[in-house]
């Protein structure tokens, strides 16, 4: 952490400029990658201890994955303590969740370090099994899939590649959903697709 000097009149902050920028980026989210944010990434690695401490002050946990070169924040497990919510949350639709689940499965099948590249049509085909649960209209179904695709791009869960129309699945999905969560969602989706009663 670099020694802080006041950056503006009345500045009482203790962190240097680069460390403050890294802290803000972690709070803004959704994630920092070495590829997209090389300077911020280097600062996170260098100042991980102080950043982790500052985030803990607002009930957040810092996750740093040096294998996949990414970092993000998530709510800390505070046990029985009632704590305020700091991070903005996004409600996922049925189709958003189905797409995240499909992409996470693609990551699970990949070799360590292997990039997972997908395109819209192949993901749409993979989600076709859910069409009856959301709509029988093929055009309406495709619109819903496209809406979810755009949402995942917006939140950096899908990143552009050098090939037009092909996207890379962010390895952060491995961190966001553990095996138990995936199994629970899959069981619920199977029930919906099979038309089982609640």
C-alpha positions as MATLAB code, in Angstrom:
seq = 'XXXXXXXXXXXXXXXXXXXXXXXXXXXXXXXXXXXXXXXXXXXXXXXXXXXXXXXXXXXXXXXXXXXXXXXXXXXXXXXXXXXXXXXXXXXXXXXXXXXXXXXXXXXXXXXXXXXXXXXXXXXXXXXXXXXXXXXXXXXXXXXXXXXXXXXXXXXXXXXXXXXXXXXXXXXXXXXXXXXXXXXXXXXXXXXXXXXXXX';
ca = [
       0.000    0.000    0.000;
       1.452    3.354   -0.983;
       1.661    6.163    1.580;
      -1.399    8.372    1.267;
      -1.187   12.092    0.863;
      -4.378   14.165    0.749;
      -5.806   13.995   -2.771;
      -8.183   16.922   -2.346;
      -9.070   19.535    0.310;
     -10.504   17.825    3.396;
      -9.317   14.338    2.346;
      -8.881   12.214    5.474;
      -8.490    8.890    3.646;
      -5.591    6.653    4.570;
      -5.202    4.735    1.301;
      -3.130    5.711   -1.704;
      -4.765    6.603   -5.005;
      -4.271    3.192   -6.675;
      -5.567    1.319   -3.626;
      -8.643    3.542   -3.463;
      -9.313    2.922   -7.152;
      -9.075   -0.837   -6.592;
     -11.446   -0.615   -3.609;
     -13.993    1.355   -5.634;
     -13.795   -1.099   -8.553;
     -14.354   -4.025   -6.191;
     -17.395   -2.273   -4.719;
     -18.781   -1.395   -8.152;
     -18.328   -4.985   -9.345;
     -19.284   -7.307  -10.647;
     -15.691   -8.542  -10.963;
     -12.138   -7.522  -11.720;
     -10.054   -9.534  -14.172;
      -6.357   -9.263  -14.915;
      -7.186   -9.070  -18.615;
      -9.733   -6.242  -18.453;
      -8.301   -4.345  -15.462;
      -4.536   -5.047  -15.369;
      -3.566   -2.106  -13.141;
      -6.422   -2.691  -10.693;
      -5.587   -6.416  -10.618;
      -1.936   -5.724   -9.756;
      -3.057   -3.382   -6.970;
      -5.440   -6.002   -5.555;
      -2.648   -8.574   -5.438;
      -0.224   -6.080   -3.887;
      -2.701   -4.626   -1.348;
      -4.919   -7.655   -0.757;
      -4.595   -7.528    3.041;
      -5.682   -3.889    3.412;
      -8.427   -4.231    0.791;
      -9.744   -7.332    2.535;
      -9.796   -5.384    5.825;
     -11.611   -2.364    4.347;
     -14.203   -4.602    2.703;
     -14.720   -6.513    5.976;
     -15.565   -3.151    7.589;
     -18.675   -3.084    5.394;
     -19.491   -6.819    5.812;
     -17.991   -7.950    2.499;
     -15.626  -10.788    1.696;
     -12.920  -10.429   -0.971;
     -12.507  -13.444   -3.260;
      -9.220  -13.554   -5.195;
      -8.701  -16.388   -7.665;
      -5.089  -16.293   -8.827;
      -5.597  -19.298  -11.130;
      -8.338  -17.643  -13.173;
      -6.925  -14.140  -12.511;
     -10.116  -12.613  -11.145;
     -11.404  -10.977   -7.986;
     -14.829   -9.992   -6.687;
     -16.673   -9.199   -3.490;
     -19.580  -11.007   -1.904;
     -21.498  -10.620    1.355;
     -19.535  -11.988    4.291;
     -21.003  -14.848    6.301;
     -21.803  -12.874    9.448;
     -23.648  -15.663   11.242;
     -26.452  -14.421   13.488;
     -25.489  -10.749   13.170;
     -27.997   -8.650   11.245;
     -25.971   -6.620    8.782;
     -26.971   -4.183    6.043;
     -26.715   -5.132    2.387;
     -23.989   -3.232    0.577;
     -23.883   -4.859   -2.843;
     -26.575   -4.318   -5.420;
     -28.371   -7.553   -6.182;
     -29.994   -8.560   -9.439;
     -33.081  -10.732   -9.474;
     -32.671  -13.577  -11.955;
     -35.544  -14.713  -14.127;
     -36.207  -18.374  -14.813;
     -34.347  -18.053  -18.131;
     -31.409  -16.171  -16.546;
     -31.020  -18.981  -14.026;
     -31.321  -21.694  -16.672;
     -28.628  -19.993  -18.747;
     -26.276  -19.566  -15.775;
     -26.764  -23.245  -14.943;
     -26.013  -24.302  -18.537;
     -22.884  -22.155  -18.665;
     -21.675  -23.454  -15.313;
     -21.995  -27.004  -16.618;
     -19.845  -26.036  -19.606;
     -17.188  -24.774  -17.171;
     -17.339  -28.018  -15.184;
     -16.648  -30.070  -18.314;
     -13.646  -27.923  -19.286;
     -10.072  -28.859  -18.412;
      -8.304  -26.657  -15.817;
      -7.192  -23.449  -17.518;
      -9.237  -24.171  -20.652;
     -11.296  -21.248  -21.955;
     -14.987  -21.983  -22.508;
     -16.292  -20.283  -25.646;
     -19.987  -20.322  -26.625;
     -22.275  -18.647  -29.108;
     -25.873  -17.567  -28.778;
     -27.353  -20.262  -31.030;
     -25.716  -23.170  -29.230;
     -26.808  -21.851  -25.825;
     -30.338  -21.315  -27.171;
     -30.402  -24.926  -28.391;
     -29.182  -26.122  -25.001;
     -32.019  -24.208  -23.283;
     -34.705  -25.475  -25.679;
     -35.779  -28.092  -23.119;
     -37.149  -25.217  -20.981;
     -39.281  -23.689  -23.738;
     -42.459  -25.455  -22.653;
     -42.018  -24.138  -19.109;
     -41.812  -20.530  -20.292;
     -43.624  -20.322  -23.641;
     -44.670  -22.400  -26.614;
     -43.911  -19.498  -28.960;
     -40.446  -20.056  -30.538;
     -39.918  -16.337  -31.284;
     -40.912  -15.305  -27.757;
     -38.668  -17.978  -26.293;
     -35.727  -16.752  -28.387;
     -36.373  -13.170  -27.208;
     -36.267  -14.301  -23.565;
     -33.025  -16.191  -24.161;
     -31.556  -13.110  -25.883;
     -32.579  -10.905  -22.932;
     -30.785  -13.275  -20.521;
     -27.741  -13.413  -22.836;
     -27.501   -9.603  -22.798;
     -27.903   -9.493  -19.007;
     -25.022  -11.938  -18.516;
     -22.868   -9.855  -20.861;
     -23.729   -6.717  -18.880;
     -22.601   -8.375  -15.647;
     -19.376   -9.729  -17.185;
     -20.392  -13.369  -16.939;
     -19.982  -13.503  -20.725;
     -17.067  -11.634  -22.301;
     -16.391  -10.803  -25.944;
     -13.781  -12.734  -27.887;
     -11.903  -11.910  -31.084;
     -14.501  -13.927  -33.037;
     -17.763  -12.121  -33.812;
     -20.705  -13.654  -31.969;
     -18.568  -15.909  -29.763;
     -18.378  -15.210  -26.031;
     -16.141  -16.518  -23.261;
     -17.834  -17.840  -20.133;
     -16.350  -16.179  -17.064;
     -14.706  -18.656  -14.687;
     -16.247  -16.645  -11.822;
     -19.347  -18.834  -12.239;
     -17.392  -21.626  -10.536;
     -17.080  -19.409   -7.466;
     -20.629  -18.060   -7.437;
     -22.485  -21.375   -7.437;
     -21.287  -24.376   -5.456;
     -22.233  -27.982   -6.203;
     -25.084  -28.045   -3.652;
     -26.674  -24.907   -5.106;
     -26.400  -26.286   -8.642;
     -27.984  -29.597   -7.575;
     -30.883  -27.810   -5.848;
     -31.610  -25.605   -8.867;
     -31.360  -28.562  -11.248;
     -33.848  -30.553   -9.184;
     -36.319  -27.662   -9.222;
     -35.897  -27.152  -12.966;
     -36.455  -30.862  -13.626;
     -39.676  -30.662  -11.623;
     -40.830  -27.669  -13.687;
     -39.939  -29.244  -17.042;
     -41.650  -32.522  -16.112;
     -44.724  -30.620  -14.964;
     -44.673  -32.042  -11.445;
     -46.962  -30.390   -8.910;
     -45.451  -28.048   -6.306;
];
